[in-house]
Amino acid sequence: MKKAIQFGAGNIGRGVIGPLLSKSNYQVVFADINNEIINKLNENNQYLIHVKDIECTEEQVNNISGVMLTSDKIINEIVDAEIITAAIESRYIPQVALIIAKGIKIRNKNGSKLNLNIISCENIIESSTKLKDEIKKHLNRDEINYLDEYIGFPNCLVDRIVMPNINENVFYTQVEKYCQWIIDRNGFKGDISSIESANFVDDLNAYIERSIFIINTVYAMTSYFGKLRGYTSIEESVNDKFIYDLVKDLVKESASKIAVKYKFDEKSNLGYIEKTIDRFKNPYLKGKEIRTGKNQLKRLNEYAKMTNNFNSFTSNLEIFNMLNDDMRRSY
């Protein structure tokens, strides 16, 4: 069985990445500093995730194991892995980079020609690229040449809400039904069909920008209209047919600019809008209208400033200004 290593056995690792890799027939090895979680992973080599939505279900994640991040065993796991994913706090990145570098050194020494793809699943711009830069600090020229030939660092977008654990069991994981993992095809080494659960695209930035603007615009508009009608939660607001239809029409208008810019077809764009709005019907995802609305405008403004500083994103604020105008008008 193919092997994948997931650095980080927290909510994102267990609730998003682990299940997706398991569905693609990978043996998933979780690496973490939490001894209690690692022991539980090794007890049954499987676990449940609780899908909380309008309809609640359970999903079993099979073929898994765990290893302590501080153990030398993790180096041996890296030697024959095909996928490494990471969902970790930024303070652990230097430590994880050093561990991965040690595994790459052994692969190079052994003359391994097995492709390895390392994917950082933190929703930070060019997160995998940044991890690559950290890893290269620990490699010599020959090892860097090996890395460039056999190891890919595709950036990605992960979108699934993992809800806070309110259960005494530290292993209890609850997620929304919606799940999306989009990976940059251009940074991947080898056969992309090896990860069946992922969507590989040529222009990842287009999907990131669409996600940021549409999700936050839906959130803000639903908040404003809900407040005007006296609602206290996103769920109440989005289940009001008048608000649902109005938000859908306004977001369609806004999203048409992104569709033109990145050549999204109309059917695909509309489908994404409807899925985004429907996500907020989930009774397990609750938010206060005023607080939520303010946060979305703040995020959009921060993102607009950020895009001026990154060449990989649009350098102008045309779409941002248009979306902001739509939200002001709707309010």
N, C-alpha and C positions, 0 to 999 in steps of 0.2 A: 504494500500500500504506500502511496505517496505520503511524504511527511511535510507538515507545516508547523512552524513554531510561532506562537503568539506571545509576544512580550507584554505582560499585563493581564492578570486574571481578574480584573475588576468588572464593573458593570458593562462597559463597552466591549471588553474582550469576550466575556461570557455571553452577553446579550446580543451582540451584533456579529463580530468577526468569527468567533468560534463556530456558531451555527452555520454561517455561510460556507466556511471551509469544510466543515463536516459534510454538508450536503454535496460538496464537490468531491467527496470520497478521499479526503485527506485524513491521515492520522494527525490529530492536532495536539501538540505539546505546549502546554501553558507554562510560562516562566514568570515567577512572581516572588516577592519578598515575604508574602503572607503565608506562613507555615500552615495555618489552619485551613486555608483554602486549598493549598497544594495537597495536603493530606486527604481532603474530601474528594478532590479530583481523582486521586489514585485509588480510593476505596472501591468505586464501582466502574470507573472508566466511562462514565456517562453522567448526564445531569439533565434536569428539566428547566425550560424557561417558560414563564407564564405570560401568555399573550393577552394583554388587557385591552379590550376594544368594545365596540357595540356587542360583538359576540366574543366571548372569552374561550381560549383554547390553551392547550399545553403542547410544547414541542420537545421531543427528546433529542439531545445532542449526544451522539455516540462516537466511539473510537477516540477518546481523549485521555490524556494523562497530564501530570504536572511535575515540574522540577523547580527547585529553589534557584532563584537568580544568582545567589551567592555560591552555588555549587559548580564544581568543574564539569559536572555531567552535561551542563547546557552547551559546553564547547563541543562535546561529542555529538550532540543532537544536531548542531549546525553543520557538521561535516557532510551529512548526506541529506540535508533538507532541500526542498525545491521552492518553498515559500517561507518567508519570514515576514510577519506583520507585527506592528507595534501600536499599542494604545496606552501610552504611559505619560506621567507628568514630566514636564520639561526638565525638572531637576535630575531625572534619572537618565536623560539622553546620553550624557558623556559616559556613564557606566555601561549602558547597553551598547553604545558604539564600540567601546573597548572589547566587550565580550564578542560581538559579531566579528570584529577585526581579527581576533584570535582564531575564530573558526575559519575565516577566509585564508589566513596564513596556512593553516593545515590543508585546506582544499588545494591551494596553490602548490604546496610541497608535495602533495599526493598526485598532482597532475590531473585532478578531477576536471572533466569537461561537462559536467552536469550543470545546466543553467540554474541559477538561483535568483529569485526576485524578492527584493526587500521593499515592503510597502508600509510607510508610516501612515496610520489611520487617524491621526489627529487632524481636525479640520483647521489647519494652518496653511497658509499659502506655501506651496512647494515644500511640504513637510518632508517628503522622502528625499528630495534633493539636499535639504539641510542635514538629514541624518547621514547621507552619503558623505558630505563634507566632513562630518565629525569622524566617521569611520576611516577616511583617508589619512587623517592625522596620525594614525597608528600603523600605516603601511609604508613599505619602501617602494621604490620605483617599479621593480619587477612585480610586486604584489598589486600595485595600482594598475599596471598593464593587464594583469589577470582579471582584476575587477572590471575593467572597462570592456573586456571581451566576453565574460561569462555571467556577469551579475547585473541585473537591471534594478533600477530604482524608480518605478513609475509612481507619479503622484496620484492621489485619488480623492474622491468625495464620498464620505459616509453619512447617510442620513437615516437615523432611526432614534426615536426617543426612548431612553432607558429610564424608567421611573425610579424614584428613591426607594430604597429598601426599608419598609416599615415592619418587616418581620424579624423576629429574634434570630432566625437562621441567617447567618452571614452569607450563605450560599444562595439565598432566595433571589431570583432574578425575574423582574417583570418588565415587559417591553410593549410598545405599540405594535400593531400588525404591520403597518407600513415599514418597508425596509428597502434601502437603495444603496448599492455599492458601485460607484462609477470609477473606472481606472483608465489612466492615460495609456492608450495602446502603444504610443511611440516610445515610451520608456521601458516597455516590457521585453524581456529576453525569452525567446522560445515560443511555445504553442499557447496562444491565449485561451484556447478551449479547455485548458487544464483547470481553470476556475469557472465552472459552469454558472455559478450564482452571481457573477459580476457582469456589468455592462461595460464593454471596452469602447472607448471613443477616441477620435482623433484630436478633438479640441476640448480638453477638460475645462479650460477657463470659461467656455461658453456655458457649460452646465453649472459651474460654481456661481457664475454671475446670475444666471436665471434663478437658481435656488435661493440665493441671498435676497434678491429683489422681490420675487414672487411670494416667498414664505413671509417675509417681513411686511410686505404690502397687504397681504391677506390678513395678517395678524392685526395690523394697525387699523385697517378699514373696519374689520369686524368689531374691534374694540370701540371705535368711535360711534358707529351706528348702534351698537349694543348699549352704550352709555346713554345715548339719546332716547332709547326706548325703555330705559330703566332696568336693564339686565346687570347682573353682577359677575357673570362668568362667560368665557368664550363659548363654552358648550351651549348655553342658553341662546346666545346671540346667533351663532351659526345655524341653529335649528329653527330659527325664524325664517320662513320661506322668503319673506320680503327682503330681509337682509342678505340671505344666501344669494338670491338672484341678482341683487344690486351689486354686491361685492364681485360676483362672477363677471358681470358685464364690465365693471370698472377695471378689474384686473386684466380682462381680455384686451381692453384698450391699451393698457400700460404694457402688457406683455407682447403686444404686436410689434413694438419697437425693438425688443430683444430678438423676436423671431426674425425680423428683417435683418438685423445686424449679424446674427449668427446662422441664418438660413435654417431655422427650425421649421418643419412643416406645420401647417395650421392644426391638423388633427392631433399631432403629438403635443403641441403646445397647449391646446385646449384640454387634452387628457391630463396633462400635468397640473393645470390649474384646478380642475375638478378634484383630483386626488388630494391636492394640497388643502383645499377648502374642507373636504370630507374628513381629513385627519383631525380637524378641530371639533368634530362631532363626538369624538371619543370622550365618554363620561369620566374617564380616569385621568384626563389631562385638563386640569382646571387652572384658570388664571384670572386675576382681577383686571377689569377693563382699563381703568386709568393707568395703573402701573404698567400693564402690558403695552398699551398704546404708546406711552412715553418711551419705553425701552426700544421699541421698533424704530421710532424716529431717530433715536440716538445711534442705534446700530447703523441705519442707513447713512447718517451723516458721517460716522466714523469710517464706514466703508468707502464713501465717496472720497474722503481725504486720503485713505490708504491707497486707492487705485491710482492716485497721482504719483505715488512713490514706487510703484512696481510696474516694470515694463511688460510683464506677462498679462496684465489686465488693461482694460481700456484707459487711455490717458485723458479722456475728457469726461465731463459730468452730464452729458446730454440726457442719458437715460435716467440718471439719478434725479435731475431736476424735473423731468417729466413725471416721474413717479411721485415725487414730493408734491407737485402741483395737483396731481390726481387726488392725493390724500387730503390736502388742504380743501379742495373743492368738495370732496365727499363729506368732510366734517361740517 
